[in-house]
Amino acid sequence: MVHKIIKFKNNDVVGSINDFLKNLLETGKLNALLVQQSTPSKKVAFPVLISDAKKLHADIIAPILPSSTAKIVSKMTKFQASPKPIGVVMHPCQIRALVELVKLNQAKLDNIVIIGVDCLGTFSMNTYADLHGKKKPTELLLESLKKKNDEVEKNLRTACQVCKDPIPTNADIIIGLYGSDIEKEVLIEACTENGKNILDSVKLDEEKDSKNREKAVKEIREQKSKKREEFLKEKSSIKGIDKLAEFFDKCVNCHNCRQACPICYCKECLFDSSVFDSEAYKFLRKAETKGLFKMPNDSLLFQLGRMNHMILSCVECGLCEQACPNEIPLMDVFIQVAENAQKEFGYTPGKDLKEKIPMIVYKEDEFTEVGEK
Amino acid sequence: MSEEKKENKKEEFEPKIVGFLCNWCSYAGADLAGTSRIQYPPNVRIIRVMCSGSVDSMYILRALLEGADGVFVGGCHPGDCHYIDGNYKARRRMVLLNNILETLGLEKERVWLRWISASEGQKFADTMKDMTAAIKKLGPNPIAKHWNI
């Protein structure tokens, strides 16, 4: 691993990191960058694909995740690998999602340089836009990195509060915020051969001592995993038919969660088909047996079915929850089931590109208690 | 006395079981049970599928949410799958489904996965007897009472 540092000019974190990114484009090591940039209104930051270094005013630590960047990479590479190197600046959860999409044959990593950024957490779209009027959300988060601020933490999306791992894995280059003296400098880490080659082309100071970083990474991981455990414990009571039906009470079957989910990639979803429409007499028969039933009648089946199809690859990015128009706190249930199901198969999504997804492999002598007693 | 017995019988709960049987083994096994005139409870409604591995958990969930008291999935014995490994994959899917059933609060004993070969007509009948008895013990599917699901 190679460690380098970006020294900030005039205490300008965002500007100095941008200079580094511009450098990558100018040296020709990367042909384009997929990176978050604030819209002219500055109310949100959206991923942009940028090839003109002069036009780059990225905001890579803007605490917002409008849509899945993994899905964007999939959009660009699922038919054909990129012919030229593209750098993709991603949140750790999105790198995990991208790894899953590669395993599902929905993206190709050739010529994709993953630049992971330590995640300080993200706000929901609305919170971010509201905050903008008062104080810049990016500054707010950087301040909270220096000094623990519970108020800021509480406003983060649930998924970020109980993040599985805010440090990128499987990235070529990591921009390390944790453990860096954020007033002055930020650590850049090359994790792969490819990443090393690219970093070598840019003039940066070498950093030999990464002890601070290691310590901070360990600390934040412990802190998050403790929070996650508490969360799991707190929400473990959402179980059983009554509680689950109540939990999904507000579901209007709009399928936004599926649309936002990086893992839900099916071109044709069963729930878009007319499988659940049928002749009137069938509905009548059901009404006569039950007395009454809720319409549309497939919303819980949709939730459970979707859960069943994607939960082993769930990277807990919480985009489903952000997309819900009725603010159902989906993560409360999904993290729970993901934790149990993934543990059952000893599988961690996004961890290892070579590891196959559990539903396509098997061992002859496993789970024998399920088939035959 | 005999009248009382009759009334008890009337009230006895008869479970509805949806059975997904693989074309190559379990369905042939059920066929054999029929042609050999082996008696088994009529509680199971059989749906023929090409392979136990083709039974998406969605089929099972839908049956349960629509009020089926039990779901039976029958496949070839391990190593005998017509498509080489469909039954092993069915078994993995069942493990995953059990996790979701737990969250849903349904007993996982309502969903059975069993291996029945084409020659095991007797085993098919016995399994149906066992399953019907087990589901009778569990009682009706609680979801059937809910109108908001």
HADDOCK unambig.tbl for C-alpha pairs under 7 A between the chains (distance, minus, plus):
assign (segid A and resid 239 and name CA) (segid B and resid 103 and name CA) 4.91 0.50 0.50
assign (segid A and resid 239 and name CA) (segid B and resid 104 and name CA) 6.12 0.50 0.50
assign (segid A and resid 239 and name CA) (segid B and resid 105 and name CA) 6.15 0.50 0.50
assign (segid A and resid 240 and name CA) (segid B and resid 103 and name CA) 5.96 0.50 0.50
assign (segid A and resid 240 and name CA) (segid B and resid 104 and name CA) 4.81 0.50 0.50
assign (segid A and resid 240 and name CA) (segid B and resid 105 and name CA) 3.77 0.50 0.50
assign (segid A and resid 241 and name CA) (segid B and resid 104 and name CA) 5.36 0.50 0.50
assign (segid A and resid 241 and name CA) (segid B and resid 105 and name CA) 5.61 0.50 0.50
assign (segid A and resid 244 and name CA) (segid B and resid 104 and name CA) 6.66 0.50 0.50
assign (segid A and resid 245 and name CA) (segid B and resid 149 and name CA) 6.54 0.50 0.50
assign (segid A and resid 292 and name CA) (segid B and resid 147 and name CA) 5.93 0.50 0.50
assign (segid A and resid 293 and name CA) (segid B and resid 147 and name CA) 4.28 0.50 0.50
assign (segid A and resid 293 and name CA) (segid B and resid 148 and name CA) 5.94 0.50 0.50
assign (segid A and resid 294 and name CA) (segid B and resid 147 and name CA) 5.99 0.50 0.50
assign (segid A and resid 294 and name CA) (segid B and resid 148 and name CA) 4.99 0.50 0.50
assign (segid A and resid 294 and name CA) (segid B and resid 149 and name CA) 6.55 0.50 0.50
assign (segid A and resid 297 and name CA) (segid B and resid 149 and name CA) 6.86 0.50 0.50
assign (segid A and resid 300 and name CA) (segid B and resid 149 and name CA) 6.29 0.50 0.50
assign (segid A and resid 301 and name CA) (segid B and resid 62 and name CA) 6.54 0.50 0.50
assign (segid A and resid 305 and name CA) (segid B and resid 58 and name CA) 5.55 0.50 0.50
assign (segid A and resid 308 and name CA) (segid B and resid 97 and name CA) 6.90 0.50 0.50
assign (segid A and resid 337 and name CA) (segid B and resid 99 and name CA) 6.89 0.50 0.50
assign (segid A and resid 337 and name CA) (segid B and resid 100 and name CA) 6.95 0.50 0.50
assign (segid A and resid 341 and name CA) (segid B and resid 96 and name CA) 6.20 0.50 0.50
assign (segid A and resid 341 and name CA) (segid B and resid 99 and name CA) 6.12 0.50 0.50
assign (segid A and resid 359 and name CA) (segid B and resid 89 and name CA) 6.69 0.50 0.50
assign (segid A and resid 359 and name CA) (segid B and resid 92 and name CA) 6.70 0.50 0.50
assign (segid A and resid 362 and name CA) (segid B and resid 88 and name CA) 6.29 0.50 0.50
assign (segid A and resid 362 and name CA) (segid B and resid 89 and name CA) 6.54 0.50 0.50
assign (segid A and resid 370 and name CA) (segid B and resid 91 and name CA) 6.71 0.50 0.50
assign (segid A and resid 370 and name CA) (segid B and resid 113 and name CA) 6.79 0.50 0.50
assign (segid A and resid 371 and name CA) (segid B and resid 91 and name CA) 6.34 0.50 0.50
assign (segid A and resid 371 and name CA) (segid B and resid 113 and name CA) 5.05 0.50 0.50
assign (segid A and resid 371 and name CA) (segid B and resid 114 and name CA) 5.26 0.50 0.50
assign (segid A and resid 371 and name CA) (segid B and resid 115 and name CA) 6.93 0.50 0.50
assign (segid A and resid 372 and name CA) (segid B and resid 114 and name CA) 5.64 0.50 0.50
